[in-house]
Amino acid sequence: MINKRLLVKNLLAHNDENSFYDKKRFIEIGQKEGKAKFLKHVCALANSNPKNNSFVVIGVEDEDNKIVGVDFFDDSKIQNLVNAYLDNPPLISYENIPFPHLPEGKVVGLVTIKSNGKVCALRKNIWKYYGGMVFFREGSISLPKAYDIELKSINHETVATIEQHAKNNIELTLDGVIDFINNRHPDMKSSYKVFKEQFVVCWAGNKKTVNGETYLSRVDIELINEQVKLFYSALDEVMISFDENSFTTVEYVQLGLTSKQEYYPLEKVVITFDDNGTYQIQSNLIFEPPEFDKKTLHHVYNMNNVLLEKIRKNEILKPAEQTDLKQLPDTYLICYLNGFEEAKDKMEAARPLLKNANGALYQTLKESLRIIRKVKYN
């Protein structure tokens, strides 16, 4: 079992960017340009390493390898994105790796890319890249190649050595459990469960009972053996269940107009642990968006647009407008889910405005955009 935090450290310490490893301060796959650049690097790393894993470490300064972190990213459907845009797509995973010195909610993103042994190419046009383009790594740069296209593996032993040095042990696992319970979440109830005498899952959250149902809020879940954060949310509610073989979470999102709020199941994730030291994660979007009166939504949508314009102009909001502003991310989300496609663009435009004006509201906006991303990729 590989300790992913050790793997990240070994990659940063042992190598500069090369044919099997890249590092980024952040990625923006929600934007067309960012999505295109990400796909280019995935394609290049897969072609340059047909027989071993390649990696992209996200949340690291390029100049000095300083680990600054990025927001927790739980898009389990990133494979769908790769499949949609690449021919002979590699297997790809995105994992969130916690580091002790990072602020709450910040992690290092680790993208692992495994080639299927065939030449990977863009399937269709995206941004300034054309369908059919093939990319390879030359040093630390991903470049297109139109001739002498042949897959060669020159780093198999190097990658195998790095992964071997990142193997987990009992001491690291115990330290991880103690740190999670005593240091990371001393203010809330923490629990752990051992599966198949090998895997340790820790979780923490505040219990909340609504209409007879028990939810956990401010939830943090980690697979300690691999130092992978499986789930994190400061806002959404989660139900947790488990048996001897599996660990299941059902994430709920609270939506509604004005004071009438309801919980809607968003996504179910089941982690199944096997006797042979492996595990599988299966996620299913189970979200059924609530429907609201279109006339009411037109009023809400226009009102939100007016609020954003006032914030842009630094105008003073009335008390009633301040109340409406607190609901802006949720109501924009409801509008989007009910056919107002342009609501997402408004939310993206609101990010820099709210980031400076209201930190708590900015976090709520990011959560709403996260839900849109999940729905969109499914």
Buried (B, 14 or more C-beta within 10 A) or exposed (E): BBBBBBBBBBBBEEBEBBBBBBBBEBBEBBEEEBBBBBBBBBBBBBBBBBBBBBBBBBBBEEEEBEBBBBBBBBBBBBBBBBBEBBBBBBEBBBBBBBBEEBEEBBBBBBBBBBBEEBBBBBBEEBBEBEEEBBBBBEEBEBEBBEEEEEBEBEBBEBBEEBBEBBEBEEEBBEEBBEBBBEEBBEEBEBEBBBBBEBBBBBBBBBEEEEEEEEBBBBBBBBBBBBBBBBBBBBBBBBBBEBEEEBBBBBBBBBBBBEEEEEBBBBBBBBBBBEEEEEBEEEBEBEBEBEEBEEEEBEEBBEBBBEBBEBBEEEEEEEEEBEEBBEBBBBBBBBBBBBEBEEBBEBBBEBEEBBBEEBEEBBBBBBBBBBBBBBBEBB
